[in-house]
Amino acid sequence: MSLKKLSIIFSIALLVFVSSINITSAIEISAPSSNNNEFVKTLDFLDNNMYILIKTLSAENVNTDEANKQIKFLNSLISELNKKSSQLPKEQRDVSAALRAISSFYELAIIKSENYLESKDSDDLISAISTFSIGYSSSINLRSIVFGAGK
């Protein structure tokens, strides 16, 4: 009988302990900072502009001047994003690493796009599209992991 009472008391104590841990961790979770919201908006803008570049390159009659303007604009967006991410505090190393990873994929897509504009080789276009696809899916996945976007 005393073993049964002891197990009930132990179960109640364990339940109270687990409940307090859940409440404490729920309180400690903070809302995404405005800085992170700015990064999410910048990534959305970058994603959309990368898509426009790929769509421009995939057209039958590629306007080389327009594509080069888009590439210059995208390079400036990426360098601005890298500069902002490098200024993040140490506590946000995960955010900085995620932003660098995404921008690296997009930089590769831009390099392959430039190669396609020079050579008109369909393999370069396929590489640009593939790299953009990987960068875009990485952008979506890392955003949801690091920034909690979509929650």
C-alpha positions in Angstrom: 0.0 0.0 0.0 2.8 2.5 0.9 4.5 1.6 -2.5 1.3 2.6 -4.3 1.1 5.9 -2.4 4.8 6.6 -3.1 4.4 6.0 -6.8 1.3 8.3 -6.9 3.3 11.1 -5.1 6.2 10.5 -7.4 4.0 10.7 -10.5 2.4 13.9 -9.3 5.8 15.5 -8.6 7.0 14.4 -12.0 3.9 15.9 -13.6 4.4 19.2 -11.8 8.1 19.3 -12.8 7.4 18.6 -16.5 4.6 21.2 -16.6 6.8 23.8 -15.1 9.5 23.1 -17.6 7.0 23.4 -20.5 5.7 26.7 -19.2 9.2 28.1 -18.6 10.4 27.2 -22.1 7.2 28.7 -23.6 7.8 31.9 -21.7 11.4 32.1 -22.9 10.5 31.8 -26.6 10.5 35.3 -28.0 8.8 36.7 -31.0 11.0 37.1 -34.1 12.8 40.4 -33.9 12.2 43.2 -36.4 15.7 42.5 -37.7 14.7 39.0 -38.6 11.5 40.2 -40.2 13.6 42.5 -42.3 15.7 39.6 -43.4 12.7 37.5 -44.3 11.3 40.4 -46.4 14.7 40.8 -48.1 14.9 37.1 -48.8 11.4 37.2 -50.3 12.5 40.1 -52.6 15.6 38.2 -53.5 13.7 35.0 -54.3 11.3 36.9 -56.6 14.1 38.7 -58.4 16.0 35.5 -58.9 12.9 33.9 -60.4 12.5 36.8 -62.8 16.1 36.4 -63.9 15.7 32.7 -64.5 12.4 33.4 -66.4 14.2 36.0 -68.5 17.0 33.6 -69.4 14.5 30.9 -70.3 12.7 33.0 -72.9 13.3 32.2 -76.5 14.8 35.6 -77.4 16.9 36.5 -74.4 17.4 40.2 -73.9 21.0 40.3 -72.8 21.0 43.9 -71.6 18.0 43.3 -69.4 19.5 40.1 -68.0 22.8 41.9 -67.2 20.9 44.7 -65.4 19.0 42.1 -63.4 22.3 40.3 -62.6 23.9 43.6 -61.4 20.8 44.3 -59.3 20.9 40.8 -57.7 24.6 41.1 -57.0 24.0 44.3 -55.1 21.1 42.7 -53.1 23.2 39.8 -52.2 26.2 41.9 -51.1 23.9 44.1 -49.0 22.4 41.0 -47.4 25.9 39.6 -46.7 26.9 42.9 -45.2 23.9 43.0 -42.9 24.3 39.4 -41.9 27.9 39.9 -41.0 26.9 42.7 -38.5 24.6 40.4 -36.5 25.6 39.7 -32.9 27.2 36.4 -31.9 23.9 35.1 -30.5 22.5 35.1 -34.0 25.2 33.0 -35.7 22.6 30.6 -36.9 20.8 33.4 -38.8 24.0 34.7 -40.3 25.0 31.2 -41.4 21.6 30.6 -43.0 21.8 33.9 -44.9 25.3 33.1 -46.1 24.2 29.7 -47.3 21.2 31.1 -49.2 23.2 33.9 -50.8 25.9 31.4 -51.8 23.4 29.3 -53.8 22.1 32.4 -55.5 25.6 33.6 -56.3 26.3 30.3 -58.0 23.0 30.7 -60.0 24.1 34.1 -61.1 27.5 32.8 -62.1 25.9 30.1 -64.2 23.5 32.7 -65.6 26.4 34.9 -66.7 28.1 31.8 -68.3 24.9 31.1 -70.2 24.7 34.7 -71.5 28.3 34.4 -72.8 28.1 30.9 -74.2 24.4 30.3 -75.0 25.2 26.7 -73.9 22.0 25.0 -72.6 24.0 23.1 -70.0 24.8 26.5 -68.3 21.1 27.4 -68.4 20.2 24.1 -66.8 22.9 24.6 -64.1 21.6 28.1 -63.4 18.0 26.8 -63.1 19.1 23.8 -60.9 21.2 26.0 -58.6 18.3 28.5 -58.3 15.9 25.7 -57.4 18.3 24.4 -54.7 18.8 28.0 -53.4 15.1 28.7 -53.4 14.2 25.5 -51.5 17.1 26.2 -49.1 15.8 29.7 -48.6 12.3 28.4 -47.7 13.6 25.6 -45.4 16.2 27.7 -43.6 13.7 30.5 -43.1 11.2 28.2 -41.4 13.9 26.7 -39.2 15.9 29.9 -38.3 13.3 32.6 -38.4 10.2 30.6 -37.6 8.5 32.1 -40.6 5.1 30.6 -41.4 4.3 29.8 -37.8 
